[in-house]
Amino acid sequence: MEIFAFGIAKDILKTNKLILETDGNISVKELKIKLMEMFPEFQKLASLKIAVNNEYQEDGFEIKIGDEVALIPPVCGG
Amino acid sequence: MKHISISNQPLDLSHCMSLVEDHTVGGIATFVGTVRNHSQGQTVIRLDFEAYEKMALSEMGKIADFALEKFEIEHIVIHHRTGSLSLGEIPVIIVAAAAHRKPAFEACQFAIDTLKETVPIWKKEFFENGSHWVSAHP
């Protein structure tokens, strides 16, 4: 699974695109847990949201192979 | 009508105003964000803005659609800049045009407040002795 990262998430991963090996589908919650284990710096953020195909998704959402996944740390436009 | 854009080129208020020219309009409210020289007691040198562009455009479009439906406005413009901005430069312009002033003000405020909450754009502040991503940590 390819995961795009922006802002501070990019700094934490040290790349703007993480390749993550998964066994089939994975939920948003499972992905967050996995990332926080692999990169504990994520635990310190004010929030971490996951976007799938350009939409925010809740913990229970199942990510399918081929979906566009992105890590959304706290946003701060304007 | 809605006009949404993300660009790494300087934003232009008069261009944004021209997008809402319409004789049914009696009031135009604008919000122009500018880069200021201080943040939490520190001197800011510049700001870098980064966007998840495709999703940011989609979220900006949702804000515009909602504003057009909720408030009695005719047009809304939401333009955001990306890249490295110096003091005084403009990261965001919102323009809301309506027959009457109240919905124009309300839509303008709604749009900038919601943009800051939902649109995937990030801001890095650069100080004399370091930098940080704004709002990243509690």
Backbone of each chain as ProteinMPNN parsed JSONL, in Angstrom:
{"seq_chain_A": "MEIFAFGIAKDILKTNKLILETDGNISVKELKIKLMEMFPEFQKLASLKIAVNNEYQEDGFEIKIGDEVALIPPVCGG", "coords_chain_A": {"N_chain_A": [[0.841, -1.192, 0.0], [0.56, 2.198, -0.882], [1.309, 5.173, 0.787], [0.637, 8.516, 1.078], [2.287, 11.358, 2.424], [2.135, 14.386, 4.266], [3.117, 17.72, 5.349], [4.029, 17.737, 8.755], [3.933, 14.998, 8.954], [5.319, 14.041, 6.809], [7.881, 14.814, 7.515], [8.244, 13.169, 9.741], [8.166, 10.598, 8.623], [10.24, 10.889, 6.92], [9.976, 10.9, 4.212], [7.866, 11.488, 1.341], [6.23, 9.525, 0.53], [5.199, 6.507, 1.638], [5.782, 3.059, 1.498], [3.838, 0.452, 2.452], [3.653, -2.791, 3.659], [0.902, -4.907, 3.583], [-1.46, -7.403, 4.718], [-3.767, -7.956, 2.649], [-6.927, -6.2, 2.944], [-7.193, -3.359, 5.15], [-8.2, -1.671, 8.107], [-8.91, 1.827, 8.779], [-8.365, 2.375, 11.428], [-6.659, 0.244, 12.135], [-4.526, 0.827, 10.467], [-3.664, 3.275, 11.556], [-2.815, 2.434, 14.106], [-0.74, 0.709, 13.42], [1.043, 2.51, 12.168], [1.627, 4.218, 14.288], [2.972, 2.516, 15.964], [5.201, 1.894, 14.413], [6.294, 4.412, 13.964], [6.741, 6.226, 16.493], [6.641, 9.001, 16.884], [4.311, 9.935, 15.781], [2.423, 9.641, 17.75], [2.624, 11.868, 19.285], [1.388, 13.936, 18.018], [-1.201, 16.457, 17.649], [-3.418, 15.516, 16.33], [-4.234, 12.859, 14.044], [-5.339, 12.238, 10.972], [-6.851, 10.126, 8.469], [-7.003, 10.064, 5.017], [-8.85, 8.665, 2.404], [-8.874, 8.111, -0.95], [-9.124, 10.898, -1.31], [-10.978, 11.692, 0.633], [-11.852, 12.311, 4.023], [-11.721, 9.643, 6.364], [-13.34, 7.539, 8.785], [-12.392, 5.556, 11.726], [-13.434, 2.913, 11.361], [-13.479, 2.417, 8.656], [-12.769, 0.466, 5.79], [-9.804, 0.049, 4.087], [-9.021, -0.449, 0.741], [-7.068, -2.388, -1.602], [-5.227, -0.476, -3.854], [-6.529, 1.878, -3.287], [-6.187, 5.427, -2.819], [-4.241, 6.586, -0.324], [-3.745, 8.834, 2.353], [-1.869, 10.556, 4.845], [-3.027, 12.774, 7.219], [-1.924, 15.145, 9.099], [-2.498, 17.626, 11.782], [-4.281, 20.226, 10.248], [-3.639, 23.467, 8.783], [-4.385, 25.798, 7.239], [-4.745, 28.993, 5.528]], "CA_chain_A": [[0.0, 0.0, 0.0], [1.296, 3.464, -0.926], [0.69, 6.171, 1.663], [1.196, 9.849, 0.884], [2.431, 12.09, 3.685], [2.248, 15.841, 4.105], [3.432, 18.497, 6.549], [4.918, 17.106, 9.735], [3.944, 13.544, 8.72], [6.409, 13.842, 5.848], [9.133, 14.916, 8.29], [8.353, 11.988, 10.609], [8.477, 9.44, 7.773], [11.413, 11.262, 6.117], [9.648, 10.702, 2.791], [6.467, 11.881, 1.091], [5.458, 8.348, 0.107], [5.611, 5.308, 2.373], [5.227, 1.801, 0.998], [3.548, -0.379, 3.622], [3.189, -4.144, 3.303], [-0.268, -5.328, 4.375], [-2.097, -8.646, 4.269], [-5.121, -7.639, 2.2], [-7.515, -4.936, 3.385], [-6.843, -2.922, 6.5], [-9.087, -0.559, 8.462], [-8.229, 3.085, 9.114], [-7.861, 2.25, 12.805], [-5.5, -0.663, 12.1], [-3.418, 1.558, 9.835], [-3.148, 4.263, 12.523], [-2.088, 1.708, 15.155], [0.506, 0.234, 12.811], [1.942, 3.654, 11.951], [2.074, 4.757, 15.577], [3.978, 1.567, 16.461], [6.414, 2.017, 13.598], [6.829, 5.784, 14.077], [6.112, 6.745, 17.722], [6.44, 10.462, 16.821], [2.905, 10.217, 15.439], [1.622, 9.677, 18.987], [2.752, 13.195, 19.904], [0.644, 14.944, 17.243], [-2.516, 16.853, 18.165], [-4.373, 14.601, 15.691], [-3.772, 12.255, 12.79], [-6.478, 11.727, 10.209], [-6.514, 9.37, 7.269], [-7.878, 10.312, 3.863], [-8.839, 7.608, 1.402], [-9.414, 8.667, -2.196], [-9.4, 12.331, -1.126], [-12.04, 11.954, 1.62], [-11.548, 11.861, 5.382], [-12.461, 8.425, 6.725], [-13.331, 7.203, 10.214], [-11.627, 4.364, 12.121], [-13.983, 1.634, 10.9], [-13.454, 2.324, 7.186], [-11.838, -0.528, 5.235], [-9.003, 0.536, 2.951], [-8.833, -1.522, -0.237], [-5.853, -2.309, -2.415], [-5.413, 0.463, -4.958], [-7.044, 3.163, -2.797], [-5.185, 6.465, -2.546], [-4.252, 6.803, 1.126], [-2.889, 9.953, 2.752], [-1.825, 10.92, 6.264], [-3.373, 14.192, 7.375], [-1.679, 15.711, 10.433], [-3.349, 18.814, 11.975], [-4.207, 21.151, 9.112], [-3.402, 24.838, 9.236], [-4.399, 26.697, 6.093], [-5.157, 30.374, 5.76]], "C_chain_A": [[0.884, 1.252, 0.0], [0.559, 4.49, -0.063], [1.397, 7.5, 1.461], [1.233, 10.574, 2.223], [2.686, 13.561, 3.397], [2.641, 16.476, 5.436], [4.364, 17.736, 7.465], [4.976, 15.586, 9.541], [5.08, 13.178, 7.757], [7.762, 13.89, 6.576], [9.339, 13.663, 9.142], [8.762, 10.764, 9.785], [9.79, 9.628, 7.0], [11.223, 10.941, 4.632], [8.21, 11.172, 2.592], [5.62, 10.697, 0.628], [6.021, 7.099, 0.785], [4.972, 4.088, 1.7], [5.064, 0.877, 2.198], [3.021, -1.733, 3.149], [1.995, -4.496, 4.186], [-0.786, -6.648, 3.827], [-3.533, -8.299, 3.892], [-5.605, -6.305, 2.747], [-7.138, -4.639, 4.837], [-7.778, -1.75, 6.836], [-8.239, 0.678, 8.773], [-7.607, 2.979, 10.499], [-6.602, 1.371, 12.839], [-4.276, 0.035, 11.493], [-2.792, 2.546, 10.82], [-2.312, 3.568, 13.595], [-0.719, 1.264, 14.637], [1.519, 1.375, 12.656], [2.5, 4.186, 13.267], [3.087, 3.827, 16.244], [5.31, 1.763, 15.721], [7.104, 3.358, 13.79], [6.174, 6.458, 15.289], [5.898, 8.262, 17.729], [4.997, 10.833, 16.482], [2.031, 10.339, 16.678], [1.63, 11.065, 19.621], [1.928, 14.264, 19.187], [-0.7, 15.248, 17.89], [-3.613, 15.977, 17.56], [-3.694, 13.992, 14.469], [-4.993, 11.66, 12.1], [-5.977, 10.988, 8.979], [-7.519, 9.745, 6.182], [-7.726, 9.138, 2.896], [-9.558, 8.141, 0.171], [-9.93, 10.093, -1.999], [-10.577, 12.653, -0.217], [-11.543, 11.5, 2.989], [-12.356, 10.607, 5.676], [-12.279, 8.121, 8.206], [-12.613, 5.876, 10.437], [-12.125, 3.059, 11.489], [-13.878, 1.412, 9.391], [-12.39, 1.345, 6.713], [-11.115, 0.044, 4.018], [-8.746, -0.643, 2.017], [-7.548, -1.305, -1.041], [-6.133, -1.381, -3.605], [-5.99, 1.805, -4.529], [-5.886, 4.148, -2.621], [-5.287, 6.857, -1.069], [-3.3, 7.949, 1.462], [-2.999, 10.198, 4.247], [-2.051, 12.422, 6.379], [-3.101, 14.607, 8.817], [-2.502, 16.996, 10.591], [-3.169, 19.842, 10.853], [-4.125, 22.591, 9.62], [-3.337, 25.793, 8.047], [-4.724, 28.118, 6.509], [-4.037, 31.248, 6.283]], "O_chain_A": [[1.832, 1.355, 0.779], [-0.656, 4.653, -0.173], [2.609, 7.602, 1.648], [0.332, 10.427, 3.049], [3.353, 13.925, 2.429], [2.519, 15.866, 6.498], [5.36, 17.163, 7.024], [5.96, 14.954, 9.923], [5.712, 12.13, 7.891], [8.664, 13.105, 6.284], [10.455, 13.156, 9.257], [9.613, 9.985, 10.212], [10.373, 8.669, 6.494], [12.191, 10.739, 3.899], [7.432, 11.247, 3.544], [4.427, 10.851, 0.365], [7.158, 6.694, 0.54], [3.784, 4.089, 1.379], [6.038, 0.558, 2.88], [2.082, -1.815, 2.357], [2.078, -4.391, 5.41], [-0.593, -6.979, 2.657], [-4.422, -8.348, 4.742], [-4.812, -5.394, 2.987], [-6.816, -5.53, 5.622], [-8.107, -0.94, 5.969], [-7.032, 0.59, 8.996], [-6.482, 3.424, 10.727], [-5.613, 1.711, 13.488], [-3.147, -0.148, 11.95], [-1.57, 2.654, 10.918], [-1.235, 4.043, 13.955], [0.304, 1.415, 15.304], [2.698, 1.22, 12.974], [3.671, 4.554, 13.361], [3.954, 4.278, 16.993], [6.383, 1.793, 16.325], [8.332, 3.445, 13.783], [5.181, 7.171, 15.145], [5.069, 8.763, 18.49], [4.52, 11.907, 16.847], [1.024, 11.048, 16.669], [0.741, 11.397, 20.405], [1.785, 15.376, 19.694], [-1.269, 14.41, 18.59], [-4.629, 15.722, 18.207], [-2.723, 14.53, 13.936], [-5.598, 10.705, 12.586], [-4.854, 11.188, 8.515], [-8.729, 9.741, 6.408], [-6.617, 8.685, 2.613], [-10.71, 8.57, 0.247], [-11.017, 10.448, -2.456], [-11.122, 13.756, -0.276], [-10.902, 10.457, 3.118], [-13.523, 10.504, 5.295], [-11.237, 8.396, 8.799], [-12.27, 5.167, 9.49], [-11.322, 2.2, 11.124], [-14.164, 0.316, 8.91], [-11.249, 1.385, 7.174], [-11.743, 0.467, 3.048], [-8.306, -1.706, 2.454], [-7.028, -0.193, -1.138], [-7.16, -1.505, -4.272], [-5.955, 2.768, -5.295], [-4.759, 3.757, -2.316], [-6.304, 7.395, -0.63], [-2.193, 8.028, 0.929], [-4.07, 10.068, 4.839], [-1.374, 13.226, 5.738], [-3.967, 14.437, 9.675], [-3.145, 17.424, 9.632], [-2.053, 20.267, 10.552], [-4.502, 22.882, 10.755], [-2.352, 26.51, 7.871], [-4.947, 28.406, 7.685], [-4.243, 32.437, 6.524]]}, "seq_chain_B": "MKHISISNQPLDLSHCMSLVEDHTVGGIATFVGTVRNHSQGQTVIRLDFEAYEKMALSEMGKIADFALEKFEIEHIVIHHRTGSLSLGEIPVIIVAAAAHRKPAFEACQFAIDTLKETVPIWKKEFFENGSHWVSAHP", "coords_chain_B": {"N_chain_B": [[-22.223, 31.151, -8.121], [-19.195, 29.306, -7.876], [-15.711, 29.764, -7.255], [-12.736, 28.245, -7.179], [-9.399, 27.863, -6.199], [-5.972, 26.748, -6.115], [-2.729, 27.883, -5.93], [0.714, 28.437, -6.761], [1.449, 30.917, -7.328], [1.425, 34.519, -6.788], [-1.496, 35.762, -5.091], [-4.404, 37.601, -6.164], [-6.317, 40.18, -5.29], [-7.98, 41.982, -6.702], [-8.488, 40.584, -9.015], [-9.928, 38.43, -7.908], [-12.176, 39.832, -7.004], [-13.206, 40.62, -9.431], [-14.244, 38.288, -10.37], [-16.699, 38.035, -9.197], [-18.328, 39.954, -10.209], [-21.455, 41.303, -10.799], [-24.661, 42.42, -11.403], [-26.746, 41.844, -9.72], [-25.746, 41.802, -7.277], [-25.292, 43.299, -4.093], [-23.512, 43.602, -2.109], [-20.194, 42.899, -1.172], [-18.182, 40.809, 0.607], [-14.905, 40.492, 1.845], [-12.134, 38.46, 2.746], [-8.802, 38.676, 3.505], [-5.988, 36.953, 4.024], [-2.844, 37.521, 5.598], [0.732, 37.306, 5.791], [2.144, 37.553, 8.908], [4.525, 39.184, 11.149], [5.066, 37.957, 13.57], [4.701, 35.296, 15.98], [3.449, 33.743, 18.718], [5.19, 35.167, 20.429], [7.571, 35.03, 19.075], [9.791, 36.065, 16.421], [8.753, 36.019, 13.161], [9.985, 34.959, 10.042], [9.382, 33.937, 7.522], [6.73, 32.062, 5.865], [5.99, 28.729, 4.941], [3.796, 27.101, 2.781], [2.05, 24.107, 2.266], [0.156, 21.896, 0.278], [-2.185, 19.202, 0.024], [-3.053, 18.782, -2.848], [-5.182, 17.885, -4.578], [-7.14, 16.867, -2.83], [-7.45, 19.1, -1.205], [-8.568, 20.964, -2.964], [-10.982, 19.684, -3.394], [-12.104, 19.749, -0.798], [-12.251, 22.52, -0.436], [-14.089, 23.095, -2.395], [-16.334, 21.831, -1.315], [-16.805, 23.48, 0.885], [-17.469, 25.856, -0.407], [-19.776, 25.052, -1.829], [-21.48, 24.428, 0.319], [-21.667, 26.936, 1.551], [-22.93, 28.402, -0.457], [-25.365, 27.202, -0.413], [-26.281, 27.462, 2.227], [-26.162, 30.19, 2.98], [-27.529, 33.294, 1.791], [-26.09, 33.906, -0.75], [-24.609, 34.937, -3.86], [-22.23, 34.404, -5.172], [-19.047, 32.844, -4.578], [-15.617, 33.017, -3.8], [-12.706, 31.185, -3.335], [-9.443, 31.296, -2.88], [-6.258, 29.89, -2.561], [-2.849, 30.06, -1.656], [0.28, 28.417, -2.28], [3.603, 27.333, -1.317], [6.585, 29.275, -0.62], [6.222, 32.048, 1.43], [6.709, 35.506, 1.97], [6.848, 38.093, 4.543], [3.832, 39.923, 4.789], [2.846, 38.972, 2.401], [0.153, 37.199, 0.667], [-1.6, 34.482, 1.746], [-4.233, 33.538, 1.512], [-7.406, 34.224, 0.012], [-10.746, 35.116, 0.431], [-13.825, 35.671, -1.049], [-17.091, 36.772, -0.817], [-20.165, 37.243, -2.317], [-23.243, 38.931, -2.315], [-26.796, 39.767, -2.408], [-27.383, 41.253, -0.192], [-25.676, 42.624, 2.732], [-25.411, 41.059, 5.102], [-25.563, 38.111, 4.717], [-23.292, 37.969, 3.096], [-21.123, 38.707, 4.751], [-21.418, 36.651, 6.664], [-21.046, 34.274, 5.171], [-18.444, 34.607, 4.313], [-16.991, 34.592, 6.706], [-17.681, 32.013, 7.61], [-16.477, 30.473, 5.606], [-13.658, 30.957, 5.821], [-13.207, 30.137, 8.458], [-13.948, 27.413, 8.348], [-12.252, 26.459, 6.382], [-9.791, 26.557, 7.714], [-10.145, 24.468, 9.441], [-10.684, 22.109, 7.974], [-9.457, 21.871, 5.43], [-6.86, 20.261, 3.707], [-4.127, 21.68, 4.123], [-0.941, 22.845, 5.0], [1.145, 24.679, 7.266], [4.288, 26.015, 7.695], [6.19, 27.652, 10.036], [8.889, 29.892, 9.922], [11.476, 30.928, 11.931], [13.998, 33.173, 13.318], [15.783, 31.403, 14.408], [15.102, 28.728, 13.794], [12.382, 26.407, 12.934], [8.914, 25.414, 12.638], [6.073, 23.172, 12.261], [2.919, 24.529, 12.161], [0.467, 24.167, 14.688], [0.79, 21.409, 14.869], [1.429, 19.955, 17.178], [-0.119, 19.311, 20.414]], "CA_chain_B": [[-21.064, 30.515, -8.753], [-18.02, 29.168, -7.005], [-14.397, 29.832, -7.905], [-11.801, 27.625, -6.244], [-8.086, 27.641, -6.804], [-4.726, 26.671, -5.344], [-1.689, 28.304, -6.862], [1.974, 28.861, -6.142], [1.689, 32.29, -7.786], [0.773, 35.505, -5.908], [-2.948, 35.919, -5.223], [-4.744, 38.935, -6.654], [-7.647, 40.517, -4.784], [-8.846, 42.617, -7.714], [-8.949, 39.492, -9.889], [-10.981, 37.704, -7.175], [-13.362, 40.699, -7.013], [-13.771, 40.653, -10.787], [-14.961, 37.03, -10.593], [-18.055, 38.1, -8.632], [-19.049, 41.1, -10.791], [-22.816, 40.848, -11.089], [-25.527, 43.539, -10.997], [-27.703, 41.439, -8.673], [-24.992, 41.832, -6.022], [-25.289, 44.605, -3.427], [-22.458, 43.642, -1.091], [-19.11, 41.924, -1.344], [-17.312, 40.709, 1.785], [-13.641, 39.833, 1.495], [-11.143, 38.189, 3.778], [-7.463, 38.515, 2.937], [-5.0, 36.546, 5.024], [-1.506, 38.009, 5.271], [1.805, 36.747, 6.62], [2.572, 38.556, 9.902], [5.936, 39.034, 11.543], [5.274, 37.379, 14.896], [3.859, 34.187, 16.394], [3.749, 33.288, 20.09], [6.35, 35.861, 20.994], [8.783, 34.886, 18.256], [9.816, 36.826, 15.169], [8.581, 35.156, 11.991], [10.703, 35.452, 8.856], [8.563, 33.569, 6.364], [5.877, 30.881, 6.034], [5.865, 27.816, 3.8], [2.495, 26.416, 2.723], [2.038, 22.877, 1.477], [-1.222, 21.408, 0.148], [-2.543, 17.95, -0.646], [-3.8, 19.671, -3.72], [-6.443, 17.331, -5.104], [-8.115, 16.822, -1.738], [-7.695, 20.47, -0.744], [-9.536, 21.565, -3.902], [-12.275, 19.049, -3.135], [-12.644, 20.283, 0.47], [-12.607, 23.925, -0.665], [-15.334, 23.043, -3.173], [-17.438, 21.5, -0.384], [-17.083, 24.695, 1.676], [-18.167, 26.803, -1.295], [-21.131, 24.524, -2.085], [-22.263, 24.566, 1.546], [-21.92, 28.366, 1.757], [-23.926, 28.844, -1.453], [-26.666, 26.646, -0.027], [-26.703, 27.889, 3.568], [-26.307, 31.645, 3.063], [-28.108, 33.835, 0.55], [-25.037, 34.558, -1.534], [-24.639, 34.62, -5.297], [-20.912, 33.925, -5.618], [-17.993, 32.737, -3.564], [-14.268, 32.752, -4.324], [-11.727, 30.745, -2.331], [-8.14, 31.092, -3.512], [-5.189, 29.655, -1.588], [-1.494, 30.063, -2.211], [1.228, 27.474, -1.703], [4.997, 27.717, -1.499], [7.249, 30.067, 0.401], [5.673, 33.407, 1.424], [7.393, 36.492, 2.815], [5.984, 38.956, 5.345], [2.915, 40.77, 4.033], [2.242, 38.275, 1.255], [-1.228, 36.76, 0.896], [-1.823, 33.039, 1.565], [-5.621, 33.159, 1.221], [-8.428, 35.252, -0.244], [-12.139, 34.661, 0.342], [-14.751, 36.728, -1.46], [-18.487, 36.322, -0.857], [-20.987, 38.315, -2.902], [-24.665, 38.678, -2.064], [-27.663, 40.929, -2.588], [-27.338, 42.04, 1.055], [-24.374, 42.465, 3.388], [-25.318, 40.07, 6.199], [-25.101, 36.795, 4.251], [-21.934, 38.059, 2.54], [-20.222, 38.612, 5.907], [-21.523, 35.322, 7.306], [-20.452, 33.257, 4.296], [-17.007, 34.854, 4.294], [-16.465, 34.081, 7.976], [-17.839, 30.552, 7.603], [-15.53, 29.856, 4.677], [-12.287, 30.977, 6.344], [-13.161, 29.305, 9.672], [-14.012, 25.993, 7.981], [-11.003, 26.162, 5.654], [-8.725, 26.304, 8.686], [-10.415, 23.203, 10.139], [-10.861, 20.894, 7.166], [-8.741, 21.784, 4.145], [-5.512, 19.743, 3.951], [-3.039, 22.609, 3.818], [-0.097, 22.948, 6.194], [1.913, 25.92, 7.316], [5.513, 25.926, 8.496], [6.719, 28.975, 10.393], [10.346, 29.992, 10.02], [11.944, 31.975, 12.834], [15.427, 33.45, 13.126], [16.623, 30.282, 14.862], [14.433, 27.429, 13.673], [11.101, 26.374, 12.225], [8.016, 24.348, 13.1], [4.764, 23.057, 11.616], [1.95, 25.179, 13.039], [-0.647, 23.375, 15.235], [1.015, 19.96, 14.78], [1.425, 19.341, 18.506], [-1.085, 19.949, 21.309]], "C_chain_B": [[-19.938, 30.39, -7.753], [-16.748, 29.198, -7.844], [-13.369, 29.369, -6.88], [-10.443, 27.534, -6.927], [-6.976, 27.533, -5.769], [-3.606, 26.969, -6.326], [-0.414, 28.636, -6.11], [2.369, 30.268, -6.604], [0.953, 33.276, -6.868], [-0.731, 35.635, -6.178], [-3.265, 37.384, -5.507], [-6.181, 39.262, -6.251], [-8.538, 41.114, -5.871], [-9.333, 41.575, -8.725], [-10.09, 38.728, -9.208], [-12.281, 38.508, -7.173], [-14.03, 40.667, -8.394], [-14.581, 39.379, -11.072], [-16.404, 37.083, -10.087], [-18.844, 39.306, -9.157], [-20.415, 40.641, -11.29], [-23.762, 41.941, -10.579], [-26.613, 43.141, -10.014], [-27.063, 41.545, -7.291], [-24.994, 43.238, -5.435], [-24.219, 44.722, -2.368], [-21.443, 42.544, -1.33], [-18.255, 41.955, -0.08], [-16.049, 39.987, 1.38], [-12.844, 39.548, 2.762], [-9.808, 37.952, 3.075], [-6.521, 38.151, 4.072], [-3.638, 37.068, 4.612], [-0.487, 37.396, 6.237], [2.28, 37.825, 7.585], [3.933, 38.181, 10.478], [6.144, 38.422, 12.918], [4.291, 36.235, 15.144], [4.33, 33.712, 17.755], [5.067, 33.861, 20.606], [7.626, 35.755, 20.185], [8.647, 35.682, 16.96], [9.759, 35.857, 13.992], [9.275, 35.8, 10.792], [9.915, 35.149, 7.587], [7.704, 32.366, 6.718], [5.938, 30.051, 4.761], [4.507, 27.117, 3.876], [2.587, 25.225, 1.787], [0.601, 22.381, 1.428], [-1.237, 19.991, -0.415], [-3.578, 18.408, -1.669], [-5.165, 19.136, -4.164], [-7.524, 17.333, -4.019], [-8.45, 18.221, -1.238], [-8.713, 21.165, -1.659], [-10.926, 20.994, -3.659], [-12.904, 19.601, -1.854], [-13.031, 21.761, 0.325], [-13.917, 24.007, -1.452], [-16.541, 22.737, -2.293], [-17.832, 22.727, 0.44], [-17.888, 25.682, 0.836], [-19.604, 26.345, -1.557], [-22.029, 24.729, -0.874], [-22.632, 26.031, 1.769], [-22.993, 28.877, 0.794], [-25.324, 28.369, -1.079], [-27.185, 27.261, 1.27], [-26.974, 29.389, 3.657], [-26.869, 32.161, 1.736], [-27.043, 34.633, -0.193], [-25.147, 34.103, -2.986], [-23.339, 33.952, -5.744], [-19.973, 33.795, -4.429], [-16.671, 32.377, -4.253], [-13.41, 32.291, -3.151], [-10.431, 30.442, -3.073], [-7.094, 30.919, -2.42], [-3.857, 29.554, -2.301], [-0.692, 28.951, -1.559], [2.646, 27.986, -1.958], [5.488, 28.589, -0.363], [6.781, 31.521, 0.311], [6.419, 34.298, 2.41], [6.36, 37.302, 3.591], [5.116, 39.821, 4.435], [2.286, 40.098, 2.831], [0.928, 37.62, 1.676], [-1.373, 35.249, 0.672], [-3.248, 32.695, 1.143], [-6.479, 34.391, 0.959], [-9.78, 34.557, -0.312], [-12.965, 35.869, -0.087], [-16.156, 36.128, -1.516], [-19.344, 37.494, -1.316], [-22.453, 37.949, -2.78], [-25.477, 39.929, -2.373], [-27.544, 41.85, -1.382], [-26.093, 41.697, 1.861], [-24.294, 41.309, 4.377], [-24.886, 38.686, 5.705], [-23.691, 36.836, 3.661], [-20.906, 37.946, 3.66], [-20.211, 37.199, 6.476], [-20.838, 34.245, 6.471], [-18.932, 33.381, 4.298], [-16.371, 34.291, 5.567], [-16.541, 32.558, 8.035], [-16.738, 29.91, 6.759], [-14.108, 29.851, 5.247], [-12.181, 30.105, 7.596], [-13.119, 27.825, 9.31], [-12.753, 25.58, 7.231], [-9.888, 25.793, 6.633], [-8.904, 24.965, 9.402], [-10.313, 21.981, 9.246], [-9.95, 20.773, 5.944], [-7.288, 21.341, 4.384], [-4.407, 20.625, 3.363], [-2.266, 22.806, 5.12], [0.819, 24.147, 6.074], [3.127, 25.694, 8.21], [6.029, 27.33, 8.743], [8.233, 28.904, 10.508], [10.701, 31.198, 10.879], [13.425, 32.238, 12.546], [16.284, 32.222, 13.451], [15.885, 28.943, 14.806], [13.118, 27.518, 12.931], [10.226, 25.303, 12.866], [6.719, 24.36, 12.301], [3.719, 23.577, 12.589], [0.834, 24.188, 13.405], [-0.404, 21.868, 15.259], [0.905, 19.28, 16.141], [0.442, 20.053, 19.425], [-0.423, 20.974, 22.225]], "O_chain_B": [[-19.747, 31.252, -6.895], [-16.715, 28.725, -8.98], [-13.159, 30.013, -5.852], [-10.354, 27.169, -8.099], [-7.033, 28.14, -4.699], [-3.537, 26.388, -7.409], [-0.458, 29.066, -4.957], [3.466, 30.747, -6.316], [-0.037, 32.906, -6.236], [-1.178, 35.621, -7.325], [-2.506, 38.284, -5.145], [-7.135, 38.703, -6.792], [-9.722, 40.786, -5.951], [-10.451, 41.669, -9.23], [-11.096, 38.414, -9.843], [-13.363, 37.941, -7.323], [-15.256, 40.684, -8.506], [-15.488, 39.385, -11.905], [-17.236, 36.274, -10.496], [-19.898, 39.643, -8.618], [-20.52, 39.717, -12.096], [-23.66, 42.342, -9.42], [-27.335, 44.005, -9.516], [-27.735, 41.401, -6.27], [-24.744, 44.226, -6.127], [-24.021, 45.79, -1.789], [-21.793, 41.408, -1.65], [-17.676, 42.985, 0.266], [-16.098, 38.99, 0.66], [-12.886, 40.314, 3.724], [-9.708, 37.129, 2.165], [-6.286, 38.954, 4.976], [-3.299, 37.066, 3.429], [-0.825, 37.019, 7.359], [2.759, 38.877, 7.163], [4.422, 37.061, 10.33], [7.276, 38.366, 13.398], [3.193, 36.213, 14.588], [5.486, 33.322, 17.918], [5.922, 33.152, 21.135], [8.651, 36.323, 20.561], [7.545, 35.936, 16.474], [10.616, 34.984, 13.85], [9.171, 37.004, 10.559], [9.796, 35.991, 6.696], [7.918, 31.724, 7.746], [5.939, 30.585, 3.652], [4.126, 26.604, 4.927], [3.119, 25.313, 0.68], [-0.104, 22.44, 2.435], [-0.393, 19.633, -1.237], [-4.782, 18.425, -1.413], [-6.168, 19.849, -4.128], [-8.661, 17.741, -4.253], [-9.596, 18.5, -0.888], [-9.607, 21.866, -1.184], [-11.923, 21.715, -3.709], [-14.101, 19.888, -1.826], [-14.027, 22.201, 0.9], [-14.747, 24.881, -1.203], [-17.622, 23.294, -2.483], [-19.013, 22.988, 0.667], [-18.862, 26.268, 1.308], [-20.535, 27.149, -1.512], [-23.181, 25.145, -1.002], [-23.767, 26.341, 2.132], [-23.851, 29.676, 1.17], [-26.325, 29.022, -1.375], [-28.375, 27.545, 1.4], [-27.911, 29.812, 4.335], [-26.698, 31.532, 0.692], [-27.089, 35.861, -0.255], [-25.696, 33.045, -3.293], [-23.347, 33.054, -6.586], [-20.077, 34.512, -3.434], [-16.626, 31.547, -5.161], [-13.39, 32.93, -2.099], [-10.336, 29.455, -3.803], [-7.043, 31.7, -1.47], [-3.763, 29.028, -3.41], [-0.953, 28.581, -0.414], [2.856, 28.938, -2.709], [4.889, 28.637, 0.712], [6.917, 32.159, -0.733], [6.718, 33.894, 3.534], [5.16, 37.212, 3.335], [5.591, 40.379, 3.446], [1.297, 40.594, 2.292], [0.626, 37.499, 2.863], [-1.282, 34.783, -0.464], [-3.465, 31.676, 0.488], [-6.313, 35.441, 1.58], [-9.949, 33.555, -1.006], [-12.811, 36.961, 0.46], [-16.385, 35.112, -2.174], [-19.257, 38.595, -0.772], [-22.864, 36.831, -3.091], [-24.923, 41.01, -2.575], [-27.596, 43.072, -1.517], [-25.519, 40.62, 1.702], [-23.259, 40.653, 4.493], [-23.92, 38.135, 6.233], [-22.97, 35.839, 3.72], [-19.939, 37.192, 3.551], [-19.154, 36.623, 6.737], [-20.127, 33.398, 7.012], [-18.221, 32.376, 4.286], [-15.35, 33.606, 5.515], [-15.592, 31.895, 8.455], [-16.14, 28.912, 7.164], [-13.421, 28.833, 5.161], [-11.182, 29.41, 7.781], [-12.346, 27.065, 9.892], [-12.245, 24.475, 7.425], [-9.139, 24.842, 6.409], [-7.94, 24.394, 9.91], [-9.897, 20.917, 9.706], [-9.703, 19.662, 5.475], [-6.569, 21.964, 5.165], [-3.851, 20.363, 2.296], [-2.853, 22.919, 6.196], [1.211, 24.573, 4.988], [2.998, 25.236, 9.345], [6.274, 28.097, 7.812], [8.785, 27.983, 11.109], [10.292, 32.326, 10.603], [14.024, 31.622, 11.664], [17.349, 32.015, 12.87], [16.045, 28.116, 15.703], [12.772, 28.558, 12.371], [10.72, 24.403, 13.545], [6.312, 25.381, 11.747], [3.644, 23.111, 13.726], [0.325, 23.466, 12.547], [-1.302, 21.114, 15.633], [0.365, 18.18, 16.256], [0.184, 21.245, 19.259], [-1.098, 21.602, 23.04]]}, "name": "protein", "num_of_chains": 2, "seq": "MEIFAFGIAKDILKTNKLILETDGNISVKELKIKLMEMFPEFQKLASLKIAVNNEYQEDGFEIKIGDEVALIPPVCGGMKHISISNQPLDLSHCMSLVEDHTVGGIATFVGTVRNHSQGQTVIRLDFEAYEKMALSEMGKIADFALEKFEIEHIVIHHRTGSLSLGEIPVIIVAAAAHRKPAFEACQFAIDTLKETVPIWKKEFFENGSHWVSAHP"}
